[in-house]
Amino acid sequence: MTAKEKKENKRFTELCAIVKESNESLLKLLLPTIELIVNIENQLKELEKIPHYAVNPKNKNQSKITGAGKFYKDLSQMYDNKIRIIQKAISNCDSETQDSFDDWINSRL
């Protein structure tokens, strides 16, 4: 196993542990999303090495975004959306669990 694969595996395990802490069945549902997050993180790291803007050599005040810059923007939006999915799933799962106080309140209604 290469260092890159170990790092990916570590991040995957880390994200799985966060979800598993909330709910085990939720982890099974979110595994594909977690795999996508790890892949997107790796692609973003690679794209950070490439210039995102091209400067006009004749007029230094003009610049335009490169294809890598557009791809980076799209990937970062996708990454944010996937993280939100996991965050909402965990918070919904946590809010569904009732404690004894909630049971007591419900019995009085």
Secondary structure, 3 states (H helix, E strand, C coil): CCHHHHHHHHHHHHHHHHHHHHCHHHHHHHHHHHHHHHHHHHHHHHHCCCCCEEECCCCCCCEEECHHHHHHHHHHHHHHHHHHHHHHHHHHHHHHCCCHHHHHHHHHC
